[in-house]
Amino acid sequence: MGEYESFLEVARAAADAATVPILHYYHGRFEIETKPDQTPVTIADREAEQCIRGVINEAFPDHGIFGEEYGRSDKISDYLWLVDPIDGTKSFVGGYGMFSTQIALMHRGRIIVGVSSAPAMNEVAWAALGDGAWLNGQRLAVSQTESSAGASLSTGNIGSLASSSRWAALGKLLSEAGRTRGYGDFYHYHRLASGQIDAVIESDVNILDIAALSLIVTEAGGIFTDLDGQAICLDTRSVLAANPALHAALHAKLGRETG
């Protein structure tokens, strides 16, 4: 049993608890509200986060929690849980399964546990620092592709990237790639950690979207940074994730944003 096993067990239990209201409302009738950032929110999001917070607070009452729907608690702790009860609410509302529950635990700025649960697609991925990454009980490993030419590349949210100085470089990468996809949300990170695609690029994310997934990918042997090659932190807004050799090649070709 690894050093962080007790934290991982709670994270998985919290994700399981969130599945109950999520699947109850999925394909059901509910009101959809629009948050100030113009993203949707539903009763399922709120009830799922309440379930997650309940499990975490019972197990670790002194830990902090930063959640998508209820914000950050005022507890002062070295431990901070990062929670997005339904990442992909637009998919949830639209009635298709490209949504997930994201739960991670950060200790003094370092992510040590991550769970990514996609109940509509029957996928649960998890990782604890130093103990590898797993999907539905099978150990994960990234691909060994070394060159961007012929690689399988998935892009998610790239709105701000499209208006940046990196756009031409991304276009060249896409033209070189053997296969391009736009899976988005949790799905392309699960495929990346499984070795089924080779790289993921995104420019419009937040830490709650990607904290758990960053650990799952790195524990599967990948490298997960922002587009500038910086480590993931609470302020991260972009992603460049791939196996080690390909990550270096992609980072070099994308360069730094100018202007």
N, C-alpha and C positions, 0 to 999 in steps of 0.2 A: 504494500500500500504506500502510495507516494505521500510526500510532505503535505500536499494540498488536497488530499482525498476528501477530507471532511467538508471543505468548502465546495468541492465539485459535487458532492452528494446533495448539498443544499441547493446549489444552482440547478441541478437536474430536477430535483423535487419541485422547485419553484416554477420551472418551465412546464412540468407536468400539470401543476395546479392551474397555470394559465390556459392550458389547452381546453379545460372544461368550459369556461365562458366563451372562448374563441369558437369552438366547434358548435356550441349552442346557438350562437348568433350567425354563424357562417351560412349563407344562403337564406337567412331569415329576414325579418323586417325590423328595421331600426332606423332611427333618425341619424342623419349625417350632418355634422357641424363643420364649419371651416375655421381653422385657427388663424391667428394673425399672419402667419407665414404662408397662408393660402393652401395648406395641406389639410386633408380631411381627418376627422377624429370621430369615433363612434363610442357607444356604450361598451362595446366589446373591448376597445383599447383600455378604457378606464377600469372596467372590472378585472381585466387580465392583470393590469399593473397592481391593483389592490391585492389580488391573490399573490403575486410575486412578492410584494412588500410584506405581506403577512407571514409568508414562509421565512423570509430572510430575517425579519424582526424577531420572530420567535426563536430562531437558532442563534442569531448574533445581534442582540439588542443594542450593542454599543457601536455597530458599524454604520457608516454613512450610506445613503442611497441617493443616486442621481437618476431620475426616471424621466421618460419622454413626456408623460402626462401630468405628473405631480411635482416635477422639479427636483431640486436638491435639498435634502434634509439639512438641518442646522447642526447635526452632531459633528463633533470634532474627533476624527479617528484616522488612523493610518490606513484603514480599509475603506474603500469606496466601491459600492456595487453600481454598475452601469446597466440600465434597464431600458429596453425598447420593447414594450409588450406586443405590439404588432408593427414590425418593420415591413412596409409595403401595404399600408392601409388602402391605397387606391386599388391594389389587386384584390384585397379582401372584400372591399365594397363591390368591385366588379365581378366577384364570384369565381375568380380563378386563383389557383393555389400558390402563386408566387409571393407569399408572405411568410414571415417567420417571427418567432420570439427570440430576442437577443438578450443574453444575460452574461455579464462579465464581472470579475472582481479585480480591482486594482489595489495593490499594496504599495504605498509610498511612490506612486506614479508608474509602477510596473504591473502589467496585466498578468495575473497568475492563474486565472481560471476563466474558461469561456464555454458557453453552451449556445448552440444555434438550433432551434427546434422549428420544424416546418410541418405542422400537424396535417395539413391538407395533402401533403405530398409524402407523408410517412417517412420523413428524414429527420434524424436527430444527430448532430455532430457535436463533439465535445473535446476539450483538451484541458490538461493541467500542466503548468510549467515543468518541463523536464520529464514528462510521462507520455509524450506522444499525443497524436490526434486520432480520433475514432469517428466513424460514421456507422450508425446502426450496428455497433459491435465489431466492425472491421477496421483494422489499423490503416491509416492513410499515409500516402507518400506522394509527393509532387513528381512531375515528369522529369526527364533528364534532357529535354530539348535545350540545345545550346545556342542556336541562332534564331534571330527574329525572322529570317527568311524560312518559310515553311512552318512557322509556329502557329498555334491556335490561340487567337487573341480575342478576349471579350471586353467590350466597353459597357459601362453602366451609365450613370448620370455624367454627362460631359458638356453641359450647357456653357459653363464658364470657360472650359477648355476650348470650346469652339470659337470663342471670341478673344482668345489669347494668342500670344506670339508662338505658342507651341502647336497651333492647329496644323500648320503645314507639315511639321515633323510627324505628327500623329497620322496625317493622311499618307505620308510616305510609308510609315510602319504598316498601316492597314493594307496598302497596295502590295507590300512585300509578303505579308502573312499568308500562310497556306490556307488558313480558314479564319474568318471573322464572325463573331457572334455578339449579341447584345443581351445576354441573359439578365443581367441586373440583379439587384438585391442580394439575398443570401446565396442564390442558386449558383452563380458563377464561382463564388468562393468555395462552395462544397466541391464543385467540379475541379477547381484548381488544386485543392488539397488532395483530391482523389487521383490526380495525374491525368485527368480526362481532357483538360485544356491546359494551356501553358502559361497564360498571363492574364491579368485583369488591370484595366486602367479606368479610373474614375476621377472626376474633379469636383463633385458636389455632394459631399457626404458630411456626417458629423460623427463624433466618437461613439455615440450610442448605436449607430448603424453598424459599426465595424469593429468594435473592441473585441468581442468574442471571436469574430471571424479572423482577426489578425493573429490571435494566438493559435487558432486551429490551423491556419496556413503555416505559421512558423514552426509549430510542433510537427507538421507533416514534412518539414525540411525546406520550406520556402522562405523567401524574404518578403517582408510586408512593410513598406514605407509610404510616405507621401510622395508626390511627384518630384520633389526636390531631394529625395533620398533621405529625409529626416525620419527619425523614429516616431512611432505613433504616440500621441499625447492627447490631452483633453481638447486641445485647440485644432486638431487635425481636420482638414477639409478635403483632402484628395488622397488617392491611392495609386501606388504602383506595386503590384504583387506578382511574383513569379518565382521560378526556381532560381538558385543563386547565379548560375552562369547567364541565364537569360535576363535576369533582373539587371545585371550590370550592363548588358548590351542595350537594353531598352532605355535605361537611365541615360546612357551616353548619347543615344540618338534623339531622345526627347529634349535634352539640354535643359537650360534654365530659362524661365520666362524673362522676357526683356520688355522694356517700355512701360 
